[in-house]
Amino acid sequence: MFVILYNKVFEHYVALFISDYGFSSTVDFLWYLSLKMLVICPLVYWFLTEKRWFRYALLSPIVIFSMQLFNAITNNEMPVDEIEIFQTLHFTVPLLLTLIFLAKAFDNQEKIRIWTEYQYNSIEFSIKKKLAKEQDFIKQSKSKLNDPKISIDSLHNLKDKLTNEINAQKT
């Protein structure tokens, strides 16, 4: 198939010859080429824009489709889409094993995060509970101070008790 292009900059025509690359017609080859590119381009874009770890799982279909496209262009006699999966096994098997390992590691990391969050919440609850008890004790002490029947000795005893409480908390 000949494609004639006109170049406005140099003002001349360029003839481009597109072979059928072993397909029954050039139209079939261009359809096959566009079909593969329609899959490869979004996968590559997704791989390049994704920031999370599972983006490496996209490498396997990218490699397989690229190999199918490469074999269709370079080998005129060989049937397409038959052995490319086996040709890419040396790349896809280690990739899949690595992804399984990463998935397991991230699963364990998620379990650790959940456990840590649980521990944090239980510690926070314990602290709030202890502070509530201390607040109640302070309120009771204040209510005793407002009582006009309190003597000086009871105020000294209350002061000593509060001082001992504060010193016990500091240590």
C-alpha positions in Angstrom: 0.0 0.0 0.0 1.4 3.4 -1.0 0.6 6.4 1.1 1.5 9.8 -0.4 2.1 12.7 2.0 2.6 16.3 1.1 5.2 18.2 3.1 4.4 21.9 3.2 7.7 23.0 4.6 9.9 21.5 1.9 7.0 21.6 -0.7 7.4 18.1 -2.0 5.6 14.8 -1.9 6.8 11.8 0.0 5.7 8.3 -1.0 5.5 5.9 1.9 5.2 2.2 1.3 3.5 0.1 3.9 4.0 -3.6 3.5 1.3 -6.2 4.5 3.9 -7.9 6.8 2.5 -11.4 6.0 -1.1 -10.5 6.5 -3.7 -11.1 3.8 -3.9 -7.4 3.0 -2.4 -4.1 4.3 -5.7 -3.1 5.7 -5.7 -6.2 7.9 -2.2 -5.3 9.0 -3.1 -1.7 9.9 -6.2 -3.0 11.7 -4.0 -5.4 13.7 -1.5 -2.6 14.4 -4.2 -0.2 15.6 -5.7 -2.9 17.8 -2.4 -3.6 19.6 -1.6 0.1 19.9 -5.1 0.7 21.3 -4.3 -1.7 24.2 -0.6 -0.7 24.6 -1.0 3.1 24.8 -3.5 3.2 27.7 -1.5 0.6 29.6 1.7 2.5 29.2 0.0 5.8 30.2 -1.5 4.1 33.3 1.8 2.6 34.2 3.6 5.9 33.9 1.0 7.9 35.9 0.2 5.4 38.6 2.2 5.9 41.8 1.1 2.8 43.9 3.0 -0.5 44.0 0.5 -2.5 41.9 1.4 -0.5 38.7 4.1 -3.1 38.1 1.3 -5.6 37.4 0.7 -3.6 34.2 4.1 -4.6 32.9 3.1 -8.1 32.1 0.3 -7.2 29.5 2.5 -4.4 28.2 5.3 -6.8 27.5 3.1 -9.4 26.0 1.3 -7.0 23.7 4.6 -5.3 22.7 6.1 -8.7 21.9 3.0 -9.6 19.7 3.4 -6.3 17.9 7.1 -6.7 17.4 6.8 -10.3 16.1 4.0 -9.2 13.7 6.3 -6.5 12.2 9.6 -8.5 12.1 8.5 -12.0 11.2 6.6 -12.2 7.9 6.0 -16.0 7.8 5.3 -16.7 11.5 1.7 -16.7 12.7 0.9 -13.9 15.1 -0.4 -14.1 18.7 0.6 -17.7 19.2 3.9 -18.1 21.0 4.5 -14.6 22.4 3.2 -15.5 25.8 5.8 -18.3 26.0 8.5 -16.0 24.7 7.8 -13.5 27.5 7.8 -16.1 30.3 11.3 -15.3 31.3 10.1 -11.8 32.2 6.5 -12.4 33.4 7.1 -15.3 35.8 9.7 -13.4 38.0 7.5 -10.3 37.7 4.4 -12.2 38.9 6.4 -13.9 41.8 7.7 -10.4 42.8 4.1 -9.1 42.8 2.9 -12.0 44.9 5.7 -11.2 47.4 4.8 -7.5 47.4 1.1 -8.2 47.8 1.9 -10.4 50.9 4.2 -7.7 52.3 1.6 -5.0 51.9 -1.0 -7.2 53.4 1.2 -7.7 56.5 1.9 -4.0 56.6 -1.9 -3.3 56.6 -2.4 -5.8 59.5 0.4 -4.1 61.4 -1.2 -0.7 60.7 -4.6 -1.9 62.0 -3.0 -3.4 65.1 -1.0 -0.2 65.8 -4.2 1.9 65.4 -6.0 -0.5 67.8 -3.2 -0.1 70.4 -3.2 3.7 70.0 -7.0 3.8 70.5 -6.8 1.6 73.6 -4.0 3.7 75.1 -5.9 6.9 74.4 -9.1 5.4 76.0 -7.1 4.5 79.1 -5.6 8.0 79.4 -9.0 9.6 79.0 -10.4 7.3 81.7 -7.6 8.1 84.1 -7.9 11.8 83.4 -11.7 11.6 84.1 -11.0 10.0 87.5 -8.5 12.8 88.3 -11.0 15.4 87.2 -13.6 13.9 89.4 -11.1 14.0 92.4 -10.3 17.6 91.7 -14.0 18.5 91.5 -14.6 16.8 94.9 -11.7 18.6 96.4 -13.0 21.9 95.1 -16.4 21.2 96.5 -14.9 20.5 99.9 -13.0 23.9 99.7 -16.3 25.7 99.2 -17.7 24.2 102.4 -17.5 26.9 105.1 -17.1 24.3 107.9 -13.6 23.3 106.7 -10.9 23.9 109.2 -7.3 24.9 108.5 -6.0 21.4 109.4 -8.3 19.8 106.8 -7.1 22.3 104.2 -3.4 21.4 105.0 -4.3 17.7 104.7 -6.0 18.3 101.4 -3.0 20.3 100.1 -0.6 17.5 101.2 -2.8 14.9 99.5 -2.9 16.8 96.2 0.8 17.4 96.3 1.5 13.7 96.8 -0.9 12.9 93.9 1.0 15.3 91.6 4.4 13.9 92.7 3.2 10.4 92.1 2.1 11.2 88.6 5.4 12.9 87.8 7.4 9.7 88.6 
